[in-house]
Amino acid sequence: MGRKASTNEVSICFHLISQRQNEVLEYYQEQFLLLILMGRKASTNEVSICFHLPAGKMAVKNIMRRKTMQYRDFGKTGLKVSALGFGAMRLPVLHENDVDGKRAAAMIRHAIDEGVNYIDTAYPYHQGESERIVGEALKDGYREKTYLATKCPVWKLEKPEDFDEILKEQLEKLQTDHIDFYLLHALSRERFEEKVKKFDLVKRMEKAREEGKIKYLGFSFHDSYDVFQDILEYYDGWDFCQIQYNYVDLAHQAGEKGLKAAASKGLGVVIMEPLLGGKLANPADHVKKVFPEDKTAVEYALDFLWDQPEVSLLLSGMSDEKQLEENLLFADRSYIGMVTEEEKQVYKKAKEVFDSMALVGCTGCRYCIPCPFGLEIPEIFSLYNMTAAHREKEAKAGYEAMSIRAEGCRACRHCEKECPQMIKISQVMPEVAEVFAKL
């Protein structure tokens, strides 16, 4: 208002801030990060506010203490890729899951400016909009500064020629003449046999490479280790693969054995779901208590991966500026062999606790949506998992607020065909309904 505050008014403000400093800190941290993304330095007062909150000193120091992006070998390709890749599967949204394109583009460009050189998208992400948004973000010279990865939705192919038509569509949406890393998306035993082999998709990929449309051939994977091994051995020309892996999923799907097997063949290995769909970013209190308080849960989860020489890079689906800036910081500090023996025992204990509490292995990827009968399947499973983490009251309130609940499942199994975790959703829903009926 243009009037200096009185001593009492200032005193009241500082008292309120001291009582609610975490909320105030979070607000100013967000503003601080936004200023960085917008290319304007924070003012002395803005930084001072963060520093005057005890919990804020370390946060600001961390932001200001950024080093430089670390780069790692990408298998036998001879390329160097950033330790952190930008996954365009969980971009910031406005309302009703519409992507905030302007904000997403700013985040992608900021990541590239800070050294990220691997941008990953796919045909179905964000209801088919992700590739278009990434294409817009990579205008103005940004395409030349980064490697671009996207994926062929093999489940959509009805005949061999569909591969070429979809690739043409993707190149147009991405506004580029080539894709650096092209993957056959979410391979399982069925898709491998019925699509990859039947349509001889590897030869289609090789032809596209000869034409300069793609450079490196790979696949992403969701099935058991034996299927992963079969796919590895099927073709000697794989350049890379993408697998789900974290300190919980050591023996799930390709797992640790798959990681080492692929790396031993010279493949670059891209890690997806490093935070298990966010579950390891904000784990239940029982898991949190296992870890020392010197690092965040996110940092612990990412460090577990960066420690391992077989990991080429990890993808993070960052949905806001704060996540991006923190992950950039963590990536800058990363190196092979960074985890101590004591920390390895902590990871082992955390996995044991997590496994004892997880009821459904849903990562919230939303491939199962929309449900023909209107069920919000990931949200239902999230609430169900809360009941195993002694958060029954919170889970019950969330469940009762839903207009269509688990008992609305008609076992059509449409969702099960799409689920990369291969959850028997039609079998789990009655169990969910029964648990909540007893709460």
C-alpha positions, 0 to 999 in steps of 0.5 A: 500500500506504499506505507511502512509497516509498524514495529508491531505489524512486522512482529506479527508477520514474523511470528506468523512466519515462524509458526508456518515457516514450511508453508512460507518456505515452499511458496518462496522456493516455488517463486525462486525456481520460477524466476530461474526458469523465466531467466530473471535473477531473484532479488536480494529480498527474495533470497533473504526471505528464504535464508531467514527461515531456518529450513530454507537456508539449505534449500537455497544453498542447494539451488545456488550450489549447482555444479554441471550435468554429469554424462554417461556412456550409452552402451556401444553407441559411443554417445554420451548422455546426461545422467537425467533424461526428461520424460514427457509422460507426466507434463504439467496440466491445467484442468481435466488433464489438459497439458499446460503446453507453454509451461511444459515447453519452458521446463523442457527448454530449461532442462536442455539449457542445464545440460539434459540431452535426452528427451523421451516421449511416446505416441500415447502419452497425454492422450497423444498430445505429448509428441506434439508438445515436445515438437513445439518445445524443440523449436528455436534451435533446441532440437539440435541441442538434444537427443530425441526418443519416442516409441512405436505403439506396436499394439496399434499395428494391424499390418506391417505397413502401419509401422511406416504410417505411424512413424511418418505421423510421429515425425510430423508431430515432432516437427523433425526429419529424424528420431535419434532413439526409436523404441518398440513400445512396452513389449510383452510376450504377446506383443513380441510374438504377434507384432514384432515377429509376425510383422518383422518390425526389426526389418522395418526399423532397419529400413527406416534407419537406412532412410535416415528417419531413425538412428538407434534401435531399441525397445521398452519392456514390461513382462517377465525376465525370461521374455526379456532374455528372449527379446535380447537374443532375438536380434543382435543389432539392438542399440538400447533398451528401456526397463522399469527398475528401482530399489524396490523392483529388483526382481520385477520384470527385467529387474537387476538381472535384465539390467546386467544382461543388457549392459553385458551385450553393449546395450545402453540401458534407460531406466523408467519408473525410478520413483515407481510412479511417485511412490518412492518420492513420498513413501509411507512413514514406515519406509521414510523412517528407514532412511537417514534425514541427510537426503530426501526420499527422491535423492535416495531413490535416484542415487541408487540407480546412478551408483550402478555402472550398467545404468546409462540414464534415468528418466524422470516424468517431472510435472512442475518446476520444483521437481525439475530443479531438484532433479537437476541438482541431484543429477549434477552430483551423481557418479558411479559408485556413489552409494556406501555399503551402509546405504546399501543396507538401508535400501535393502531394509527399505525394500523389505518394509515397502514390500510388506505394505504394497497391496497393488503394484500400480504406478499410476501410468494411466494406460488403463484409462478411460474405463468403459464404466467410469472407474478411476482405476489408479486412484482406487488402487492408490487409496487401497494401498493407503490402507496397508500404510495405516492411513485407513481414515484418509483412504476411506474419506477419499474412497467414499468421495468417489462417484464410481467405486470398485464395486462398479467394475464389470470385469470386462478386462479392457484395462488388463490388456493395457496395464504394463504391470499386468495387474489382474484388475478385474480380480483385485477390484472385488477385494478392494470393495470388500476392504473398504466395506469393512472400514 
